[in-house]
Amino acid sequence: MDAVAQNPKLLEPIATVASVVLRLLMALIVAACVLSAVHGWGRHSICVTDWTSDSSYAARDFVPEPGARVASVPRYCTENATTSQNTLAVLGPLVSLAVNVGSLFLLNVLLRGASRDGVHTLRTAGRLRLLGWWLLIGSVVAATAAAVFRTAILASLAQDVDLTALSWLQAWHAPYLAILVGLGLLTFSRITRAGARMREDLEGLI
């Protein structure tokens, strides 16, 4: 029998941390939904920075050192956001939150399954693979959605900015860490799967 299945404490402290954080996060989400229902949903003020602008205009209130210059970046705000602007402002964080909650859930399932079945099993390898693909694809989707929604808000506030592929690519930030972690989990899932098959072959010979 797998040593982890015999002694689940070998997966600590990550197993307990993942379980506690997932429960706290779900409680916060429920509380936020209740407060939104009670007090009403929507934002009255929305601000977004125009990252497409590259102005060298120096504000008079800022005096740079010799050899340095001050650049101003416009920031557009509205005190009376429309329904579409409110929706766009909320969708970006919601997509990122969904990816994070899903990652914690899959991690919790992985750790609980490993403590029950063992690490060197095909089931654990499958759970590792699922978590790896979730992080890899989900992080890219969340980053892309955030960039598109931010660009759409900016386009609705600035007359000289349009929702184009170039503008949202400028707002897109690659989630390098999540991508690397996802690729690492996919690699470990292949290693775990190979080890599980070798273990089954050895058990069949004994």
C-alpha positions as CSV (number, residue, x, y, z in Angstrom):
1,M,0.0,0.0,0.0
2,D,1.1,3.6,-0.7
3,A,2.9,5.2,2.2
4,V,0.7,8.3,1.9
5,A,-2.5,6.2,2.0
6,Q,-1.1,4.6,5.2
7,N,-0.1,8.0,6.7
8,P,-2.2,10.9,5.3
9,K,-0.2,13.3,7.5
10,L,2.6,13.2,4.9
11,L,0.5,15.6,2.8
12,E,0.4,18.2,5.6
13,P,0.4,21.1,5.9
14,I,-0.7,21.8,2.3
15,A,-3.8,19.6,2.7
16,T,-5.2,21.5,5.7
17,V,-4.2,24.9,4.2
18,A,-6.0,24.2,0.9
19,S,-9.1,22.9,2.7
20,V,-9.3,25.9,5.1
21,V,-8.6,28.5,2.5
22,L,-11.3,27.0,0.2
23,R,-13.9,27.1,2.9
24,L,-13.0,30.6,3.9
25,L,-13.1,31.8,0.3
26,M,-16.5,30.1,-0.2
27,A,-17.8,31.8,2.9
28,L,-16.6,35.2,1.7
29,I,-18.3,34.7,-1.6
30,V,-21.6,33.8,0.0
31,A,-21.3,36.8,2.3
32,A,-20.5,39.1,-0.6
33,C,-23.5,37.8,-2.6
34,V,-25.8,38.4,0.4
35,L,-24.5,41.9,0.9
36,S,-24.9,42.7,-2.7
37,A,-28.5,41.5,-2.6
38,V,-29.2,43.6,0.5
39,H,-27.5,46.8,-0.5
40,G,-28.0,46.6,-4.2
41,W,-25.6,45.6,-6.9
42,G,-23.6,48.0,-9.0
43,R,-20.8,50.6,-8.9
44,H,-21.4,54.3,-9.0
45,S,-17.8,55.2,-9.8
46,I,-15.4,53.5,-12.2
47,C,-11.9,54.5,-13.1
48,V,-9.5,53.1,-15.7
49,T,-6.0,54.1,-16.8
50,D,-5.3,54.7,-20.4
51,W,-2.3,52.4,-21.0
52,T,-2.4,53.1,-24.7
53,S,-1.3,56.7,-24.1
54,D,2.4,57.7,-24.1
55,S,2.5,61.3,-23.2
56,S,5.6,63.2,-22.3
57,Y,3.7,66.1,-20.8
58,A,5.3,67.0,-17.4
59,A,2.9,68.1,-14.7
60,R,4.0,71.4,-13.0
61,D,3.6,69.9,-9.5
62,F,6.3,67.4,-10.1
63,V,10.0,68.4,-10.5
64,P,12.3,65.7,-11.7
65,E,16.0,65.4,-11.0
66,P,18.4,66.5,-13.8
67,G,18.4,64.0,-16.6
68,A,14.9,62.6,-15.6
69,R,11.5,63.5,-17.0
70,V,7.9,63.2,-15.8
71,A,5.3,61.5,-18.0
72,S,1.6,61.9,-17.5
73,V,-0.8,59.0,-18.0
74,P,-4.5,59.9,-18.3
75,R,-7.0,58.2,-16.0
76,Y,-10.6,58.3,-17.0
77,C,-13.3,58.1,-14.3
78,T,-17.1,58.2,-14.3
79,E,-19.3,58.9,-11.3
80,N,-22.4,57.5,-12.9
81,A,-21.4,54.2,-14.6
82,T,-23.9,52.6,-16.9
83,T,-25.2,49.0,-16.5
84,S,-22.8,47.8,-19.2
85,Q,-19.8,49.5,-17.6
86,N,-20.8,48.0,-14.2
87,T,-21.0,44.6,-15.8
88,L,-17.7,44.9,-17.5
89,A,-16.0,46.1,-14.3
90,V,-17.3,43.0,-12.4
91,L,-16.8,40.3,-15.0
92,G,-13.0,40.6,-15.0
93,P,-12.5,39.9,-11.3
94,L,-15.3,37.3,-11.4
95,V,-13.5,35.2,-14.1
96,S,-10.2,35.4,-12.1
97,L,-12.1,34.5,-8.9
98,A,-13.7,31.5,-10.6
99,V,-10.3,30.2,-11.8
100,N,-8.8,30.6,-8.3
101,V,-11.8,28.9,-6.6
102,G,-11.7,26.1,-9.1
103,S,-7.9,25.7,-8.6
104,L,-8.4,25.4,-4.8
105,F,-11.2,23.0,-5.3
106,L,-9.3,20.7,-7.6
107,L,-6.2,20.9,-5.3
108,N,-8.4,19.9,-2.4
109,V,-9.8,17.0,-4.4
110,L,-6.3,16.0,-5.4
111,L,-4.9,16.0,-1.9
112,R,-7.9,14.2,-0.3
113,G,-7.8,11.6,-3.1
114,A,-4.1,11.1,-2.7
115,S,-4.5,10.6,1.1
116,R,-7.2,8.0,0.4
117,D,-5.8,6.2,-2.6
118,G,-2.1,7.0,-2.4
119,V,0.1,9.2,-4.6
120,H,1.4,6.6,-7.0
121,T,-1.9,5.7,-8.6
122,L,-3.6,6.4,-11.9
123,R,-6.4,8.3,-10.2
124,T,-3.9,10.7,-8.6
125,A,-2.1,11.2,-11.9
126,G,-5.5,12.0,-13.6
127,R,-6.3,14.6,-10.9
128,L,-2.8,16.1,-11.3
129,R,-3.4,16.4,-15.0
130,L,-6.8,18.0,-14.6
131,L,-5.4,20.6,-12.2
132,G,-2.5,21.3,-14.5
133,W,-4.8,21.9,-17.5
134,W,-7.1,24.0,-15.4
135,L,-4.3,26.3,-14.3
136,L,-2.8,26.5,-17.7
137,I,-6.0,27.2,-19.7
138,G,-7.8,29.0,-16.9
139,S,-5.1,31.5,-16.2
140,V,-4.8,32.5,-19.8
141,V,-8.6,32.8,-20.2
142,A,-8.7,35.0,-17.0
143,A,-5.9,37.3,-18.2
144,T,-7.5,37.6,-21.6
145,A,-10.9,38.3,-20.2
146,A,-9.5,41.0,-17.8
147,A,-7.7,42.7,-20.7
148,V,-10.8,42.7,-23.0
149,F,-13.1,44.0,-20.2
150,R,-10.6,46.7,-19.2
151,T,-10.2,47.8,-22.9
152,A,-14.0,47.8,-23.3
153,I,-14.4,50.1,-20.3
154,L,-11.7,52.4,-21.5
155,A,-13.2,52.5,-25.0
156,S,-16.6,53.6,-23.4
157,L,-14.9,56.4,-21.5
158,A,-12.3,57.7,-24.0
159,Q,-13.2,59.0,-27.5
160,D,-9.8,58.2,-29.0
161,V,-9.6,54.6,-27.8
162,D,-11.4,51.7,-29.6
163,L,-11.9,48.1,-28.7
164,T,-9.3,46.6,-31.0
165,A,-7.0,43.6,-30.9
166,L,-4.0,45.9,-30.5
167,S,-5.5,47.8,-27.6
168,W,-6.4,44.7,-25.6
169,L,-3.1,43.1,-26.4
170,Q,-1.4,46.1,-24.8
171,A,-3.5,45.5,-21.7
172,W,-2.9,41.8,-21.6
173,H,-0.4,40.5,-19.0
174,A,0.8,36.9,-19.4
175,P,0.3,34.8,-16.2
176,Y,3.8,33.4,-16.4
177,L,3.8,31.8,-12.9
178,A,0.4,30.1,-13.4
179,I,1.5,28.8,-16.8
180,L,4.8,27.4,-15.4
181,V,3.0,25.8,-12.5
182,G,0.4,24.2,-14.8
183,L,3.2,22.9,-17.1
184,G,5.0,21.5,-14.0
185,L,1.8,19.7,-12.8
186,L,1.3,18.2,-16.3
187,T,4.9,16.9,-16.2
188,F,4.4,15.4,-12.7
189,S,1.2,13.8,-13.8
190,R,3.1,12.0,-16.6
191,I,5.7,10.9,-14.1
192,T,3.1,9.7,-11.6
193,R,1.2,7.8,-14.3
194,A,4.4,6.1,-15.4
195,G,5.2,5.2,-11.8
196,A,1.7,3.9,-11.2
197,R,1.9,1.6,-14.2
198,M,5.3,0.3,-13.2
199,R,4.0,-0.4,-9.8
200,E,1.0,-2.3,-11.2
201,D,3.4,-4.3,-13.4
202,L,5.6,-5.2,-10.4
203,E,2.6,-6.2,-8.3
204,G,1.4,-8.4,-11.1
205,L,4.8,-10.2,-11.2
206,I,4.9,-10.8,-7.4
